[in-house]
Amino acid sequence: MLSQTEENYLKNLFNVGDGEKEVGTNELAAYLGVKPASVNDMLKKLKEKKLVDYEKYGKISLTEEGRRKAVEVVRKHRLWETFLYSTFDFTWDEVHEVAEQLEHIQSAKLVNKLDEFLNYPAYDPHGDVIPNAKGEMPAVHKKTLLEEVVGHHCTMVAVKDNSAPFLQYVSRLGLGINNKLTVVARHAYDGQMEIEVNKKVVTISPRFAQNIVIVCDDCGKK
């Protein structure tokens, strides 16, 4: 059985790499808020258990078994977030911390019953895809708001930053999952963007835009 720390590393490797990309040691360390040396120590343990492919200070990738374990934790985390949000009226900025604790429950029967109770949700409150019982996740063609073209209409489908301060800021701007947005302008000097949401134009920073995930409503139209 894996420790909670080992499960967390696998989950975060999966999240940083969007489930498929290789991840750098420094990138993972920055995401976790720890020193690269600490990351290397844990990666040695995970490599010994054949859960990651990795050479010191090189790129890291999940093995097939490592990915399977990571997806299990991701699935539990996102199901618990959905349960807390839809059943106990937790706000979307409150669910992450509690789900961090609940994701380590080992009962597969409980997790499957939870999935059934929620009527097999496809997405969690932050718009992230919830893996099914087989570990399958449908591909979603999406990008960040920072990448969107001025004049395009789009739909907010997820956030990349699940921290409470960020989510509270998103809410204060009147944004939420499935909101319609229009990119009004982008300023060359500092990269700030103006977007229209709920008939109101607001100015956002590049960092903020990079953490808003959207699908383009205009793309592919003639």
Secondary structure, DSSP 8 states (H G I E B T S, - for coil): ---HHHHHHHHHHHHHTTTTS-EEHHHHHHHHTS-HHHHHHHHHHHHHTTSEEE-TTSEEEE-HHHHHHHHHHHHHHHHHHHHHHHHS---TTTHHHHHHHHTT---HHHHHHHHHHTT--SB-TTS-B---TT--------EEGGG--TT-EEEEEEES---HHHHHHHHHTT--TT-EEEEEEE-TTT--EEEEETTEEEEE-HHHHHTEEEEESSTT--
